[in-house]
Amino acid sequence: MTELLAKLRELPFAEYVTHVVGPLYHTGPMTGVRLLAAGVPLRVLPKFGAEAVLTTVAAERIETLFMHVQVVA
């Protein structure tokens, strides 16, 4: 586990605050949890709201963003 966390801290985007929009149990957003475990600052919104995302990005100076979007037809 120590080795994994050290490797996560070496990722190029690990120096930025990461913002995740979506459920953390999905594989993609789960990366946010891994980064958090490695000590990377993380902001999470439980669901997508354009205004909320943009407000958070501006206020927190977010530089990395991961969004899990489900398209319903």
PDB file of N, CA, C and O in Angstrom, chain B, residues numbered from 101:
ATOM      1  N   MET B 101       0.818  -1.181   0.000  1.00  0.00           N
ATOM      2  CA  MET B 101       0.000   0.000   0.000  1.00  0.00           C
ATOM      3  C   MET B 101       0.870   1.257   0.000  1.00  0.00           C
ATOM      4  O   MET B 101       0.568   2.229  -0.692  1.00  0.00           O
ATOM      5  N   THR B 102       1.927   1.231   0.763  1.00  0.00           N
ATOM      6  CA  THR B 102       2.834   2.377   0.821  1.00  0.00           C
ATOM      7  C   THR B 102       3.415   2.683  -0.548  1.00  0.00           C
ATOM      8  O   THR B 102       3.526   3.844  -0.940  1.00  0.00           O
ATOM      9  N   GLU B 103       3.783   1.638  -1.272  1.00  0.00           N
ATOM     10  CA  GLU B 103       4.346   1.815  -2.620  1.00  0.00           C
ATOM     11  C   GLU B 103       3.296   2.403  -3.565  1.00  0.00           C
ATOM     12  O   GLU B 103       3.612   3.290  -4.357  1.00  0.00           O
ATOM     13  N   LEU B 104       2.061   1.925  -3.494  1.00  0.00           N
ATOM     14  CA  LEU B 104       0.987   2.442  -4.343  1.00  0.00           C
ATOM     15  C   LEU B 104       0.759   3.919  -4.074  1.00  0.00           C
ATOM     16  O   LEU B 104       0.659   4.704  -5.017  1.00  0.00           O
ATOM     17  N   LEU B 105       0.674   4.315  -2.816  1.00  0.00           N
ATOM     18  CA  LEU B 105       0.446   5.715  -2.483  1.00  0.00           C
ATOM     19  C   LEU B 105       1.601   6.594  -2.947  1.00  0.00           C
ATOM     20  O   LEU B 105       1.385   7.721  -3.393  1.00  0.00           O
ATOM     21  N   ALA B 106       2.818   6.088  -2.845  1.00  0.00           N
ATOM     22  CA  ALA B 106       3.981   6.838  -3.326  1.00  0.00           C
ATOM     23  C   ALA B 106       3.898   7.038  -4.835  1.00  0.00           C
ATOM     24  O   ALA B 106       4.206   8.120  -5.334  1.00  0.00           O
ATOM     25  N   LYS B 107       3.485   6.005  -5.564  1.00  0.00           N
ATOM     26  CA  LYS B 107       3.345   6.096  -7.029  1.00  0.00           C
ATOM     27  C   LYS B 107       2.251   7.096  -7.397  1.00  0.00           C
ATOM     28  O   LYS B 107       2.405   7.860  -8.350  1.00  0.00           O
ATOM     29  N   LEU B 108       1.154   7.095  -6.650  1.00  0.00           N
ATOM     30  CA  LEU B 108       0.074   8.044  -6.919  1.00  0.00           C
ATOM     31  C   LEU B 108       0.550   9.483  -6.740  1.00  0.00           C
ATOM     32  O   LEU B 108       0.167  10.361  -7.512  1.00  0.00           O
ATOM     33  N   ARG B 109       1.374   9.728  -5.736  1.00  0.00           N
ATOM     34  CA  ARG B 109       1.906  11.080  -5.503  1.00  0.00           C
ATOM     35  C   ARG B 109       2.825  11.538  -6.620  1.00  0.00           C
ATOM     36  O   ARG B 109       3.055  12.738  -6.777  1.00  0.00           O
ATOM     37  N   GLU B 110       3.358  10.600  -7.404  1.00  0.00           N
ATOM     38  CA  GLU B 110       4.261  10.936  -8.504  1.00  0.00           C
ATOM     39  C   GLU B 110       3.521  11.278  -9.798  1.00  0.00           C
ATOM     40  O   GLU B 110       4.141  11.761 -10.745  1.00  0.00           O
ATOM     41  N   LEU B 111       2.210  11.037  -9.856  1.00  0.00           N
ATOM     42  CA  LEU B 111       1.444  11.347 -11.065  1.00  0.00           C
ATOM     43  C   LEU B 111       1.509  12.841 -11.347  1.00  0.00           C
ATOM     44  O   LEU B 111       1.502  13.645 -10.415  1.00  0.00           O
ATOM     45  N   PRO B 112       1.574  13.229 -12.637  1.00  0.00           N
ATOM     46  CA  PRO B 112       1.710  14.650 -12.974  1.00  0.00           C
ATOM     47  C   PRO B 112       0.596  15.533 -12.408  1.00  0.00           C
ATOM     48  O   PRO B 112       0.853  16.678 -12.037  1.00  0.00           O
ATOM     49  N   PHE B 113      -0.630  15.024 -12.335  1.00  0.00           N
ATOM     50  CA  PHE B 113      -1.731  15.850 -11.862  1.00  0.00           C
ATOM     51  C   PHE B 113      -1.922  15.773 -10.352  1.00  0.00           C
ATOM     52  O   PHE B 113      -2.852  16.383  -9.824  1.00  0.00           O
ATOM     53  N   ALA B 114      -1.072  15.043  -9.649  1.00  0.00           N
ATOM     54  CA  ALA B 114      -1.210  14.902  -8.197  1.00  0.00           C
ATOM     55  C   ALA B 114      -0.853  16.186  -7.447  1.00  0.00           C
ATOM     56  O   ALA B 114      -1.132  16.303  -6.254  1.00  0.00           O
ATOM     57  N   GLU B 115      -0.249  17.133  -8.129  1.00  0.00           N
ATOM     58  CA  GLU B 115       0.114  18.383  -7.465  1.00  0.00           C
ATOM     59  C   GLU B 115      -1.040  19.388  -7.472  1.00  0.00           C
ATOM     60  O   GLU B 115      -0.931  20.454  -6.865  1.00  0.00           O
ATOM     61  N   TYR B 116      -2.132  19.064  -8.146  1.00  0.00           N
ATOM     62  CA  TYR B 116      -3.267  19.972  -8.255  1.00  0.00           C
ATOM     63  C   TYR B 116      -4.433  19.502  -7.406  1.00  0.00           C
ATOM     64  O   TYR B 116      -4.522  18.329  -7.044  1.00  0.00           O
ATOM     65  N   VAL B 117      -5.323  20.429  -7.094  1.00  0.00           N
ATOM     66  CA  VAL B 117      -6.580  20.059  -6.457  1.00  0.00           C
ATOM     67  C   VAL B 117      -7.426  19.361  -7.512  1.00  0.00           C
ATOM     68  O   VAL B 117      -7.602  19.889  -8.610  1.00  0.00           O
ATOM     69  N   THR B 118      -7.945  18.195  -7.199  1.00  0.00           N
ATOM     70  CA  THR B 118      -8.758  17.432  -8.134  1.00  0.00           C
ATOM     71  C   THR B 118     -10.225  17.577  -7.760  1.00  0.00           C
ATOM     72  O   THR B 118     -10.584  17.579  -6.583  1.00  0.00           O
ATOM     73  N   HIS B 119     -11.054  17.697  -8.767  1.00  0.00           N
ATOM     74  CA  HIS B 119     -12.493  17.843  -8.557  1.00  0.00           C
ATOM     75  C   HIS B 119     -13.192  16.672  -9.223  1.00  0.00           C
ATOM     76  O   HIS B 119     -12.977  16.408 -10.407  1.00  0.00           O
ATOM     77  N   VAL B 120     -14.022  15.972  -8.476  1.00  0.00           N
ATOM     78  CA  VAL B 120     -14.747  14.814  -9.004  1.00  0.00           C
ATOM     79  C   VAL B 120     -16.238  15.100  -8.943  1.00  0.00           C
ATOM     80  O   VAL B 120     -16.767  15.491  -7.903  1.00  0.00           O
ATOM     81  N   VAL B 121     -16.907  14.900 -10.068  1.00  0.00           N
ATOM     82  CA  VAL B 121     -18.361  15.020 -10.116  1.00  0.00           C
ATOM     83  C   VAL B 121     -18.895  13.646 -10.465  1.00  0.00           C
ATOM     84  O   VAL B 121     -18.680  13.155 -11.573  1.00  0.00           O
ATOM     85  N   GLY B 122     -19.575  13.037  -9.547  1.00  0.00           N
ATOM     86  CA  GLY B 122     -20.132  11.714  -9.805  1.00  0.00           C
ATOM     87  C   GLY B 122     -19.916  10.797  -8.626  1.00  0.00           C
ATOM     88  O   GLY B 122     -19.204  11.138  -7.682  1.00  0.00           O
ATOM     89  N   PRO B 123     -20.527   9.642  -8.683  1.00  0.00           N
ATOM     90  CA  PRO B 123     -20.428   8.690  -7.571  1.00  0.00           C
ATOM     91  C   PRO B 123     -19.031   8.080  -7.470  1.00  0.00           C
ATOM     92  O   PRO B 123     -18.458   7.656  -8.473  1.00  0.00           O
ATOM     93  N   LEU B 124     -18.500   8.042  -6.277  1.00  0.00           N
ATOM     94  CA  LEU B 124     -17.127   7.576  -6.086  1.00  0.00           C
ATOM     95  C   LEU B 124     -16.975   6.066  -6.189  1.00  0.00           C
ATOM     96  O   LEU B 124     -15.854   5.560  -6.143  1.00  0.00           O
ATOM     97  N   TYR B 125     -18.075   5.335  -6.328  1.00  0.00           N
ATOM     98  CA  TYR B 125     -17.964   3.885  -6.451  1.00  0.00           C
ATOM     99  C   TYR B 125     -17.723   3.442  -7.889  1.00  0.00           C
ATOM    100  O   TYR B 125     -17.459   2.262  -8.118  1.00  0.00           O
ATOM    101  N   HIS B 126     -17.802   4.342  -8.864  1.00  0.00           N
ATOM    102  CA  HIS B 126     -17.482   4.001 -10.248  1.00  0.00           C
ATOM    103  C   HIS B 126     -15.964   3.998 -10.417  1.00  0.00           C
ATOM    104  O   HIS B 126     -15.246   4.678  -9.685  1.00  0.00           O
ATOM    105  N   THR B 127     -15.496   3.239 -11.373  1.00  0.00           N
ATOM    106  CA  THR B 127     -14.054   3.076 -11.553  1.00  0.00           C
ATOM    107  C   THR B 127     -13.323   4.383 -11.811  1.00  0.00           C
ATOM    108  O   THR B 127     -12.270   4.623 -11.220  1.00  0.00           O
ATOM    109  N   GLY B 128     -13.854   5.224 -12.675  1.00  0.00           N
ATOM    110  CA  GLY B 128     -13.185   6.490 -12.986  1.00  0.00           C
ATOM    111  C   GLY B 128     -13.095   7.411 -11.788  1.00  0.00           C
ATOM    112  O   GLY B 128     -11.994   7.793 -11.393  1.00  0.00           O
ATOM    113  N   PRO B 129     -14.242   7.787 -11.186  1.00  0.00           N
ATOM    114  CA  PRO B 129     -14.186   8.659 -10.018  1.00  0.00           C
ATOM    115  C   PRO B 129     -13.424   8.042  -8.842  1.00  0.00           C
ATOM    116  O   PRO B 129     -12.933   8.760  -7.971  1.00  0.00           O
ATOM    117  N   MET B 130     -13.329   6.726  -8.822  1.00  0.00           N
ATOM    118  CA  MET B 130     -12.594   6.050  -7.741  1.00  0.00           C
ATOM    119  C   MET B 130     -11.137   6.507  -7.709  1.00  0.00           C
ATOM    120  O   MET B 130     -10.486   6.442  -6.667  1.00  0.00           O
ATOM    121  N   THR B 131     -10.626   6.968  -8.853  1.00  0.00           N
ATOM    122  CA  THR B 131      -9.270   7.525  -8.888  1.00  0.00           C
ATOM    123  C   THR B 131      -9.167   8.696  -7.923  1.00  0.00           C
ATOM    124  O   THR B 131      -8.120   8.903  -7.311  1.00  0.00           O
ATOM    125  N   GLY B 132     -10.243   9.466  -7.780  1.00  0.00           N
ATOM    126  CA  GLY B 132     -10.247  10.570  -6.829  1.00  0.00           C
ATOM    127  C   GLY B 132     -10.024  10.083  -5.409  1.00  0.00           C
ATOM    128  O   GLY B 132      -9.315  10.728  -4.636  1.00  0.00           O
ATOM    129  N   VAL B 133     -10.622   8.954  -5.058  1.00  0.00           N
ATOM    130  CA  VAL B 133     -10.438   8.383  -3.726  1.00  0.00           C
ATOM    131  C   VAL B 133      -8.994   7.932  -3.552  1.00  0.00           C
ATOM    132  O   VAL B 133      -8.403   8.125  -2.489  1.00  0.00           O
ATOM    133  N   ARG B 134      -8.434   7.339  -4.583  1.00  0.00           N
ATOM    134  CA  ARG B 134      -7.026   6.917  -4.508  1.00  0.00           C
ATOM    135  C   ARG B 134      -6.116   8.124  -4.303  1.00  0.00           C
ATOM    136  O   ARG B 134      -5.194   8.084  -3.488  1.00  0.00           O
ATOM    137  N   LEU B 135      -6.378   9.193  -5.044  1.00  0.00           N
ATOM    138  CA  LEU B 135      -5.563  10.402  -4.893  1.00  0.00           C
ATOM    139  C   LEU B 135      -5.724  10.990  -3.495  1.00  0.00           C
ATOM    140  O   LEU B 135      -4.750  11.445  -2.895  1.00  0.00           O
ATOM    141  N   LEU B 136      -6.942  10.980  -2.980  1.00  0.00           N
ATOM    142  CA  LEU B 136      -7.175  11.481  -1.630  1.00  0.00           C
ATOM    143  C   LEU B 136      -6.361  10.687  -0.615  1.00  0.00           C
ATOM    144  O   LEU B 136      -5.771  11.256   0.303  1.00  0.00           O
ATOM    145  N   ALA B 137      -6.334   9.376  -0.787  1.00  0.00           N
ATOM    146  CA  ALA B 137      -5.542   8.518   0.106  1.00  0.00           C
ATOM    147  C   ALA B 137      -4.058   8.852   0.019  1.00  0.00           C
ATOM    148  O   ALA B 137      -3.313   8.654   0.979  1.00  0.00           O
ATOM    149  N   ALA B 138      -3.635   9.360  -1.138  1.00  0.00           N
ATOM    150  CA  ALA B 138      -2.234   9.724  -1.333  1.00  0.00           C
ATOM    151  C   ALA B 138      -1.940  11.146  -0.848  1.00  0.00           C
ATOM    152  O   ALA B 138      -0.807  11.617  -0.940  1.00  0.00           O
ATOM    153  N   GLY B 139      -2.979  11.829  -0.327  1.00  0.00           N
ATOM    154  CA  GLY B 139      -2.759  13.165   0.211  1.00  0.00           C
ATOM    155  C   GLY B 139      -3.048  14.297  -0.756  1.00  0.00           C
ATOM    156  O   GLY B 139      -2.747  15.451  -0.452  1.00  0.00           O
ATOM    157  N   VAL B 140      -3.621  13.998  -1.910  1.00  0.00           N
ATOM    158  CA  VAL B 140      -3.952  15.029  -2.898  1.00  0.00           C
ATOM    159  C   VAL B 140      -5.285  15.665  -2.511  1.00  0.00           C
ATOM    160  O   VAL B 140      -6.244  14.948  -2.225  1.00  0.00           O
ATOM    161  N   PRO B 141      -5.363  16.998  -2.497  1.00  0.00           N
ATOM    162  CA  PRO B 141      -6.633  17.652  -2.162  1.00  0.00           C
ATOM    163  C   PRO B 141      -7.720  17.251  -3.163  1.00  0.00           C
ATOM    164  O   PRO B 141      -7.468  17.175  -4.366  1.00  0.00           O
ATOM    165  N   LEU B 142      -8.925  16.995  -2.660  1.00  0.00           N
ATOM    166  CA  LEU B 142     -10.023  16.517  -3.498  1.00  0.00           C
ATOM    167  C   LEU B 142     -11.304  17.245  -3.136  1.00  0.00           C
ATOM    168  O   LEU B 142     -11.624  17.408  -1.958  1.00  0.00           O
ATOM    169  N   ARG B 143     -12.028  17.678  -4.144  1.00  0.00           N
ATOM    170  CA  ARG B 143     -13.349  18.268  -3.958  1.00  0.00           C
ATOM    171  C   ARG B 143     -14.334  17.348  -4.669  1.00  0.00           C
ATOM    172  O   ARG B 143     -14.054  16.879  -5.772  1.00  0.00           O
ATOM    173  N   VAL B 144     -15.477  17.085  -4.055  1.00  0.00           N
ATOM    174  CA  VAL B 144     -16.453  16.150  -4.617  1.00  0.00           C
ATOM    175  C   VAL B 144     -17.837  16.795  -4.645  1.00  0.00           C
ATOM    176  O   VAL B 144     -18.291  17.367  -3.654  1.00  0.00           O
ATOM    177  N   LEU B 145     -18.495  16.693  -5.791  1.00  0.00           N
ATOM    178  CA  LEU B 145     -19.905  17.054  -5.897  1.00  0.00           C
ATOM    179  C   LEU B 145     -20.682  15.774  -6.155  1.00  0.00           C
ATOM    180  O   LEU B 145     -20.277  14.984  -7.009  1.00  0.00           O
ATOM    181  N   PRO B 146     -21.779  15.538  -5.450  1.00  0.00           N
ATOM    182  CA  PRO B 146     -22.513  14.282  -5.590  1.00  0.00           C
ATOM    183  C   PRO B 146     -23.218  14.121  -6.928  1.00  0.00           C
ATOM    184  O   PRO B 146     -23.470  12.998  -7.364  1.00  0.00           O
ATOM    185  N   LYS B 147     -23.539  15.231  -7.582  1.00  0.00           N
ATOM    186  CA  LYS B 147     -24.184  15.139  -8.886  1.00  0.00           C
ATOM    187  C   LYS B 147     -23.820  16.376  -9.702  1.00  0.00           C
ATOM    188  O   LYS B 147     -23.348  17.380  -9.169  1.00  0.00           O
ATOM    189  N   PHE B 148     -24.051  16.273 -11.008  1.00  0.00           N
ATOM    190  CA  PHE B 148     -23.696  17.363 -11.901  1.00  0.00           C
ATOM    191  C   PHE B 148     -24.709  18.486 -11.817  1.00  0.00           C
ATOM    192  O   PHE B 148     -25.921  18.268 -11.853  1.00  0.00           O
ATOM    193  N   GLY B 149     -24.191  19.665 -11.706  1.00  0.00           N
ATOM    194  CA  GLY B 149     -24.957  20.906 -11.808  1.00  0.00           C
ATOM    195  C   GLY B 149     -23.985  21.906 -12.397  1.00  0.00           C
ATOM    196  O   GLY B 149     -22.995  22.253 -11.753  1.00  0.00           O
ATOM    197  N   ALA B 150     -24.241  22.376 -13.603  1.00  0.00           N
ATOM    198  CA  ALA B 150     -23.277  23.223 -14.316  1.00  0.00           C
ATOM    199  C   ALA B 150     -22.816  24.408 -13.469  1.00  0.00           C
ATOM    200  O   ALA B 150     -21.620  24.684 -13.378  1.00  0.00           O
ATOM    201  N   GLU B 151     -23.757  25.098 -12.857  1.00  0.00           N
ATOM    202  CA  GLU B 151     -23.397  26.270 -12.055  1.00  0.00           C
ATOM    203  C   GLU B 151     -22.548  25.878 -10.844  1.00  0.00           C
ATOM    204  O   GLU B 151     -21.576  26.560 -10.522  1.00  0.00           O
ATOM    205  N   ALA B 152     -22.909  24.790 -10.178  1.00  0.00           N
ATOM    206  CA  ALA B 152     -22.151  24.333  -9.010  1.00  0.00           C
ATOM    207  C   ALA B 152     -20.733  23.929  -9.405  1.00  0.00           C
ATOM    208  O   ALA B 152     -19.778  24.233  -8.691  1.00  0.00           O
ATOM    209  N   VAL B 153     -20.595  23.247 -10.538  1.00  0.00           N
ATOM    210  CA  VAL B 153     -19.262  22.833 -11.001  1.00  0.00           C
ATOM    211  C   VAL B 153     -18.412  24.060 -11.310  1.00  0.00           C
ATOM    212  O   VAL B 153     -17.271  24.156 -10.858  1.00  0.00           O
ATOM    213  N   LEU B 154     -18.958  24.990 -12.070  1.00  0.00           N
ATOM    214  CA  LEU B 154     -18.189  26.184 -12.436  1.00  0.00           C
ATOM    215  C   LEU B 154     -17.833  27.026 -11.214  1.00  0.00           C
ATOM    216  O   LEU B 154     -16.730  27.566 -11.134  1.00  0.00           O
ATOM    217  N   THR B 155     -18.752  27.141 -10.271  1.00  0.00           N
ATOM    218  CA  THR B 155     -18.482  27.888  -9.042  1.00  0.00           C
ATOM    219  C   THR B 155     -17.345  27.242  -8.257  1.00  0.00           C
ATOM    220  O   THR B 155     -16.445  27.930  -7.773  1.00  0.00           O
ATOM    221  N   THR B 156     -17.392  25.918  -8.134  1.00  0.00           N
ATOM    222  CA  THR B 156     -16.353  25.196  -7.397  1.00  0.00           C
ATOM    223  C   THR B 156     -15.009  25.327  -8.097  1.00  0.00           C
ATOM    224  O   THR B 156     -13.987  25.552  -7.448  1.00  0.00           O
ATOM    225  N   VAL B 157     -15.005  25.186  -9.417  1.00  0.00           N
ATOM    226  CA  VAL B 157     -13.761  25.293 -10.184  1.00  0.00           C
ATOM    227  C   VAL B 157     -13.130  26.671  -9.981  1.00  0.00           C
ATOM    228  O   VAL B 157     -11.922  26.783  -9.774  1.00  0.00           O
ATOM    229  N   ALA B 158     -13.948  27.707 -10.041  1.00  0.00           N
ATOM    230  CA  ALA B 158     -13.426  29.068  -9.867  1.00  0.00           C
ATOM    231  C   ALA B 158     -12.971  29.322  -8.432  1.00  0.00           C
ATOM    232  O   ALA B 158     -11.880  29.847  -8.209  1.00  0.00           O
ATOM    233  N   ALA B 159     -13.800  28.951  -7.465  1.00  0.00           N
ATOM    234  CA  ALA B 159     -13.500  29.240  -6.059  1.00  0.00           C
ATOM    235  C   ALA B 159     -12.301  28.453  -5.536  1.00  0.00           C
ATOM    236  O   ALA B 159     -11.487  28.976  -4.775  1.00  0.00           O
ATOM    237  N   GLU B 160     -12.201  27.200  -5.949  1.00  0.00           N
ATOM    238  CA  GLU B 160     -11.142  26.322  -5.449  1.00  0.00           C
ATOM    239  C   GLU B 160      -9.914  26.279  -6.361  1.00  0.00           C
ATOM    240  O   GLU B 160      -8.930  25.602  -6.063  1.00  0.00           O
ATOM    241  N   ARG B 161      -9.985  27.004  -7.464  1.00  0.00           N
ATOM    242  CA  ARG B 161      -8.900  27.032  -8.458  1.00  0.00           C
ATOM    243  C   ARG B 161      -8.546  25.608  -8.901  1.00  0.00           C
ATOM    244  O   ARG B 161      -7.381  25.210  -8.908  1.00  0.00           O
ATOM    245  N   ILE B 162      -9.577  24.864  -9.267  1.00  0.00           N
ATOM    246  CA  ILE B 162      -9.435  23.472  -9.690  1.00  0.00           C
ATOM    247  C   ILE B 162      -8.653  23.412 -10.993  1.00  0.00           C
ATOM    248  O   ILE B 162      -8.913  24.185 -11.916  1.00  0.00           O
ATOM    249  N   GLU B 163      -7.696  22.494 -11.068  1.00  0.00           N
ATOM    250  CA  GLU B 163      -6.905  22.332 -12.279  1.00  0.00           C
ATOM    251  C   GLU B 163      -7.075  20.952 -12.905  1.00  0.00           C
ATOM    252  O   GLU B 163      -6.663  20.742 -14.046  1.00  0.00           O
ATOM    253  N   THR B 164      -7.670  20.014 -12.184  1.00  0.00           N
ATOM    254  CA  THR B 164      -7.926  18.677 -12.697  1.00  0.00           C
ATOM    255  C   THR B 164      -9.377  18.354 -12.389  1.00  0.00           C
ATOM    256  O   THR B 164      -9.830  18.524 -11.257  1.00  0.00           O
ATOM    257  N   LEU B 165     -10.111  17.886 -13.399  1.00  0.00           N
ATOM    258  CA  LEU B 165     -11.532  17.622 -13.227  1.00  0.00           C
ATOM    259  C   LEU B 165     -11.894  16.285 -13.832  1.00  0.00           C
ATOM    260  O   LEU B 165     -11.516  15.985 -14.965  1.00  0.00           O
ATOM    261  N   PHE B 166     -12.621  15.484 -13.084  1.00  0.00           N
ATOM    262  CA  PHE B 166     -13.120  14.203 -13.593  1.00  0.00           C
ATOM    263  C   PHE B 166     -14.621  14.201 -13.408  1.00  0.00           C
ATOM    264  O   PHE B 166     -15.126  14.400 -12.303  1.00  0.00           O
ATOM    265  N   MET B 167     -15.338  13.971 -14.516  1.00  0.00           N
ATOM    266  CA  MET B 167     -16.794  13.936 -14.445  1.00  0.00           C
ATOM    267  C   MET B 167     -17.316  12.643 -15.025  1.00  0.00           C
ATOM    268  O   MET B 167     -16.940  12.241 -16.127  1.00  0.00           O
ATOM    269  N   HIS B 168     -18.177  12.002 -14.279  1.00  0.00           N
ATOM    270  CA  HIS B 168     -18.848  10.804 -14.748  1.00  0.00           C
ATOM    271  C   HIS B 168     -20.240  11.235 -15.174  1.00  0.00           C
ATOM    272  O   HIS B 168     -21.079  11.578 -14.341  1.00  0.00           O
ATOM    273  N   VAL B 169     -20.475  11.215 -16.475  1.00  0.00           N
ATOM    274  CA  VAL B 169     -21.752  11.693 -16.999  1.00  0.00           C
ATOM    275  C   VAL B 169     -22.482  10.509 -17.640  1.00  0.00           C
ATOM    276  O   VAL B 169     -21.919   9.796 -18.471  1.00  0.00           O
ATOM    277  N   GLN B 170     -23.710  10.316 -17.251  1.00  0.00           N
ATOM    278  CA  GLN B 170     -24.522   9.263 -17.837  1.00  0.00           C
ATOM    279  C   GLN B 170     -25.567   9.912 -18.735  1.00  0.00           C
ATOM    280  O   GLN B 170     -26.356  10.746 -18.292  1.00  0.00           O
ATOM    281  N   VAL B 171     -25.557   9.517 -19.998  1.00  0.00           N
ATOM    282  CA  VAL B 171     -26.516  10.041 -20.953  1.00  0.00           C
ATOM    283  C   VAL B 171     -27.717   9.104 -20.980  1.00  0.00           C
ATOM    284  O   VAL B 171     -27.578   7.902 -21.208  1.00  0.00           O
ATOM    285  N   VAL B 172     -28.885   9.666 -20.747  1.00  0.00           N
ATOM    286  CA  VAL B 172     -30.110   8.886 -20.763  1.00  0.00           C
ATOM    287  C   VAL B 172     -30.899   9.279 -22.006  1.00  0.00           C
ATOM    288  O   VAL B 172     -31.235  10.447 -22.204  1.00  0.00           O
ATOM    289  N   ALA B 173     -31.184   8.295 -22.829  1.00  0.00           N
ATOM    290  CA  ALA B 173     -31.902   8.591 -24.080  1.00  0.00           C
ATOM    291  C   ALA B 173     -33.389   8.383 -23.911  1.00  0.00           C
ATOM    292  O   ALA B 173     -34.152   8.584 -24.856  1.00  0.00           O
TER     293      ALA B 173
END
